[in-house]
């Protein structure tokens, strides 16, 4: 039995190595595939797990469901560890957590993409123009995914972006952003559905009765 397990382990190792080698060879095609996928993206919904790590290595994990829609609309429904809602209607972003007993809003500014990392790529279909220093990453967390690292060309709080991509669909299964202050924001996506015609009203925020709306996030 031990020999069987050893043989299986060797097969898994060689399979992982072979996949990493294929991903490295296919890096230009992978970039082109992700670029084409983003260009065709009109809307998206997915379950997500979000990890955050600050410069002191303190970590925080949240889970929920995400909706995206062009242009620059999104709705985050956080479910654990506490319920909260984050909505962007294109011009204004809103945040509400029942525990706070108030909702907040702020305008969408030029730094919006850096403060809301998942939209860092939405609308950026010209990856070659937006990023440089593409390298293949073999140490991936999502099984079967191809990893690639890249650096933003424009001045940004983001130092490096790591994507783990499904090589058959070019869906982004994981996105990890490392910031210049050494903090990290990491998203893993499951049950991805694209271009299903999400209603624009989904991104309208209405504060619950009796809940004040305060300016400034």
N, C-alpha and C positions, 0 to 999 in steps of 0.2 A: 504493500500500500504506500509506503514511503517513497518507493521508486516511482509510483504513478504520480504522486504529488510533485516530486522533483521534476519529472518529465513535463507535467503541465506548467510548472513554474518556468521552465526553460522556454517552452513554447510561447508563454505570455511575454517573457522578456524579449525574445526575438521578434515577436509580432509588434511590440511597442517600438523597438529599435527600427524595424522596417518602416513603420508608419512615420516615425520621426524623419527618417531619410527621405521618404516620399514627399513629406511636407516641405522639407528644405529644398528639394529639387523643384517643387511646384510653387515656390514662393511668388514669383511674378504672376502666375495664373491665379493664385489665391488672392493677391491684391486686386487684380482685374475683376475677379468674381465678386468680392466684397463691394467694390466700387459700383459694379453694375446692379447689385442687389440693393444698395442704398439709394441709387438713382431711381429705381423702380418703386421704392417704398412710399406708399401713401398713408398707411396706418399700420399699427401693430398692437397686439395685446399679448401679454405673457405673465406667468408667475415669476417672481423674482426672490432671490435671497441677496441681501445687501450686507456687506461687511465694511466696517470702517475701522481704521487704525490710525491713531494720532502719532505725533513725533515721540511721545513717551511710551509707545507700544501698547497703549490702552485700546482695547477692541470693543466693538459693539456690533451686534447682529440683529437684523430686522428682516421680516418676510411680508410679502403681500402680493398684490396684482397691479400690473402696469398697463396703461393705455397711452399710445402715442398717435398723433395725427398731424400731418402737415397742414399749415405751416406753424411749427413751434408750439404745438399744443400737447399737453400731457396731463395725465391723472394718475397719481400714486395712491393706492388704497392700502395702507399699512395695516396688518392684522395682528402681528406679534412683534415684540413683546407687549405693545400697546396699540390700540387703534388710533390712527390719525390719518389725515387726508391732506394731500398736496396737489394743487391744481394750477395749471397755466393755460390761459385762454388765448395766448399769442401776444398780448400786450401787458397783462397783469398776472402776477402769481399770488396764490392764496394758500394759507396754511391753517389747518384747524385740528386741534386735539381736544376731545371732550374734557380731559382733565384740566385744560387751561381755562375753560369757560369763556373763551373768546377766540375770534378768528382774526388772522392778520393778512394784510395785502401789501404788495409792493410792485413798483413798475419793473418791467423787464428792461434791463440796461445792457450795455455793451459787454459786461462781464458775465452775462447770464449763462453762457455755455459752460463756463468754468465752475460756477456755483451749482449748476444742475448738470452733473457729468453725463447722464445718459443722452442728453441732447448735444453733447460734444461732437457726435458724429452725424446726427440727424441733419440732413441737408448738405453734408459735406461729401458729395459724391465724387469730387475731384481729389481723391486721396493723394495722388502724386503731387498735386499742387499744395496740399495742406500739410503733408507729413514728409519726413525724410528719414534716412538711416534705417531702412527696413531690414530686420533680421529675423530669421526663423527661431522659434522657441520650442525646444523639445520637451521641456518639463511642464506639461499641461495637466489641469485638474479634471477637465471634462473628457470622459473616455471617447476615443475616436476623433477628437478635434485636432486641428492644426493650429499651432500658436505662432503669432508674429508680434514683434515689438516695433514701435515706430515713435518718432519724435516730432512734435508740432513745429512747423516752420515759423508760424507767427508767434509774437510775444504772448505768453500765457502763463498762468499759474501752474499749468500741467507740464511736468518735465518729460514724462514718458507714458505711452499707452500700450497696454498689452491686450491683444484680442485672441480669443480662442474661437475658432470658426469651424462649423460643420462643413467639411469639404464637398459634401454632396449637394447641399442647398445654399451654402455661403451665408447661412444665418449666423449672427454673432451669438454664441452661447455663453461667453464670459467676456467681460470688459473690466480691466484693472487699470486705474489711473494713479500714477505716482506724482505727487506734487513737490514743488521745490522746498516746501517746509518739512519734507520727509513723511507727510501723512499719505494715506492710501485709501482710496475708495474702490470697492470691488463688487461687481454685480455678476450673478449667475442666473441665467434665464432658462425656464422650462415651459413646455406647452406653448410654444411660440405660434401665433397666428397672424398672418399679414394680409393686408389689402382686402379686408372683409367689409369695408364701407362703414366704419364707425361714425355714428351720428355726432355732429358738431355740438349738439346740446349736452353731450356727455362731459364736455369741458367747461360748461357754465357752472360757476360756483354760487350757491345760495346758502347763506349762513342759516343755521337752525333757528327757529323762533326763540327770541329772547337772548340770543348770543350777539354781543357787540362786535363790530368789524373795525379793527384798529389798523392804522397805517403804519407800515414799517415791519419788516420781518426780523 
